[in-house]
Amino acid sequence: MYNKREARIATVQPFSPFLSDDAIHDKTSNLVVITQKSDSMEPIIHLGDKIVIDRTQVTPDPGIFALWDALAIVAKRVEFIPISEPARIRVISDNEYYTSYERTADEVHIVGRVVGRWKRL
């Protein structure tokens, strides 16, 4: 699934079917859970939250996706930049202390769409 470097950075766990919901319209075998390792998406996703990723949804339409950015698996908002050649994607953090950045579509490896999160109480 992921290389050894990725496994050290984010613990990828299979998704348990008993946690699935009617809102998730795919097989649970395509879902994985990772732990958010930064505060870059606060206040939506907090450090330590478990996020559910649907690995079948990799088309970068606007939304929150899990990306491999050559250092870690990160949750970020992504959007295509219209009329860019080569095609470019804007990668956005919700936390205002992090800057947005752009990459070519070939440089961004989308793991899947973030479809849920669990938070410790």
Summary of the structure (lengths in Angstrom):
residues: 121
radius of gyration: 14.1
end to end distance: 30.5
largest distance: 45.6
contacts: 324
relative contact order: 0.23
helix: 12%
strand: 38%
